[in-house]
Amino acid sequence: MTISPAPCPDASQLLRRAGARIDPADAALLLAHALRRSQAWLYAHATDPVEAAAAAEFEVLVARRAAGEPVAYLTGHRGFWTLDLAVTPDTLIPRPETELLVEQALLRIPPGRPARVADLGTGSGAIALAVASERPRARVVATDISRQALAAAAANADNHGIGNVEFRHGDWWSPLAGERFDLVASNPPYIAAADPHLLQGDLRFEPPGALASGRDGLDAIGAIVGGAPAHLAPGGWLLFEHGHAQGEAVRALLLRAGFVATATERDLEGRERVTGGRLPGPAGVD
């Protein structure tokens, strides 16, 4: 008697099983990745049988996600702004709230005009590449202390054909000696070193140096603010992302450093998220 092999499960069956272990939205992303298809294709072919190799790959991905690994690291990419960025465990995972920083930067860089822009601690290149793609006449310099992160960022620039970004290795201002910029943006580490959230969720897998910064989380921001006057043109802007409870403290840092027009913008959930200030312009302007 011949025993027929068990039929291959279809996509809907795999998603239903995985949804009992991980977030269903994550499961859909992982199955689309295993199939090398878009999510739109996946939903249109939900009853198609899934080949054994793809089903096995999906099961491995689900197990890793159930153990806590971020979806972005499992798939190797994350959408940010209008870009699909490759990410690795050497880079912070781009998050939607950081798009507010890009929005605020673009408001201060007139379209169609040359500008010098810097992105400190670029990671995957998310901020630098988003700004450079929207302002092609701007010259953007992106820095990072991690050579691995810089390699990932440069690859993202190549993948998107963005040629007006230069990548430099070094800590914060050190690769920019003697240079001044019209605008500097940064998403620095801003979580307190002892914050228990660092031991939870996706944060457990992200590079610690891109997350935590001293006892109160303000060490990196303080270094950036302190060095900014030597690297901004008169009237130049400094903008950075920070924690929702740090707005008052970072505004005070900017004021003590001589910045004017300091203000904090709130994210979509109403939390203080991006603060900026302007270096005074030429005598008689401010």
C-alpha positions, 0 to 999 in steps of 0.5 A, spaced: 500 500 500 502 506 498 502 512 503 501 519 500 505 524 503 501 529 507 499 535 503 503 542 504 499 547 509 497 553 505 499 560 507 493 561 512 494 555 516 501 557 517 499 564 519 494 561 524 499 556 527 504 562 528 499 567 530 498 563 537 505 564 538 507 571 536 504 577 533 499 576 527 502 582 524 509 579 525 507 572 522 505 575 516 511 579 515 516 573 516 512 568 512 512 574 506 520 574 507 520 566 507 516 566 501 520 572 497 514 575 496 510 581 498 505 581 503 499 583 498 501 577 494 501 573 500 494 575 502 492 574 495 494 567 495 492 565 502 490 558 500 496 556 496 500 551 498 507 553 501 513 549 499 516 545 504 523 549 504 519 555 505 515 552 511 521 550 514 524 557 514 518 560 516 518 555 522 525 557 524 523 565 523 517 564 528 521 560 533 526 566 533 521 571 534 518 567 539 524 568 543 525 575 542 529 577 536 526 583 532 523 582 526 527 587 522 533 583 524 530 576 522 528 579 515 534 584 514 530 590 512 525 596 515 521 601 512 523 608 514 520 614 510 520 613 503 526 608 503 527 600 505 533 600 509 537 594 510 539 593 517 543 588 521 544 587 529 550 592 528 545 598 527 539 601 531 532 599 528 529 605 525 523 607 528 517 611 526 518 616 531 524 618 528 521 620 522 519 626 526 526 628 526 526 628 519 520 632 518 523 638 522 530 637 519 526 638 512 522 644 514 529 648 515 533 646 509 530 650 503 528 645 497 532 647 491 538 650 495 545 648 497 546 646 504 551 643 509 548 637 513 551 632 518 547 626 521 551 624 528 551 617 529 547 615 523 547 607 524 543 604 518 543 611 515 536 612 516 536 620 517 542 622 513 539 618 507 531 620 508 534 628 508 539 627 502 533 623 498 528 629 499 534 635 498 538 633 493 542 639 493 544 638 500 551 635 502 550 630 507 556 628 512 554 622 516 558 619 522 558 613 526 563 610 531 561 603 528 565 601 522 560 596 521 554 600 522 557 605 517 558 599 512 551 598 512 549 605 511 553 606 505 550 600 502 543 603 503 546 609 500 548 605 494 542 601 494 537 607 493 542 611 488 543 616 493 550 620 492 550 626 496 552 623 502 559 622 505 560 617 511 565 618 516 568 614 522 568 617 528 565 619 535 560 624 534 564 631 532 571 628 531 570 626 524 568 633 522 574 637 525 574 644 522 567 644 518 561 648 519 554 646 517 547 649 516 544 643 520 546 638 524 541 632 526 542 626 531 538 620 534 543 619 539 543 614 545 538 617 550 536 611 555 539 611 562 544 605 563 540 602 569 533 603 565 530 596 566 527 597 559 534 595 556 533 588 558 526 587 555 523 586 548 527 588 542 532 592 546 535 586 548 538 585 541 540 592 539 547 595 540 547 597 547 552 603 545 546 606 540 541 605 546 544 607 553 548 614 555 550 614 562 546 615 569 540 619 566 541 618 559 543 625 557 551 624 556 551 623 548 546 629 548 550 633 552 556 632 548 553 633 542 550 640 544 557 642 547 560 641 541 555 644 536 557 651 536 564 650 533 561 646 528 554 650 526 554 656 521 551 662 524 544 661 524 545 654 523 540 649 527 541 643 531 536 638 532 536 631 536 531 626 538 530 624 545 526 620 551 519 623 552 521 625 559 527 629 557 524 635 553 525 640 559 532 638 560 535 638 553 532 645 552 536 647 558 542 644 555 541 648 549 539 655 552 546 654 556 550 653 550 547 659 547 542 657 542 536 661 541 529 659 538 529 652 542 523 648 541 520 641 542 516 637 538 511 632 540 510 625 536 504 622 534 502 619 541 503 626 544 510 625 547 516 630 547 520 627 542 525 632 538 528 638 540 532 643 536 535 650 537 538 655 532 545 658 533 545 666 533 546 669 527 551 674 525 551 681 529 544 684 529 540 678 527 538 675 533 
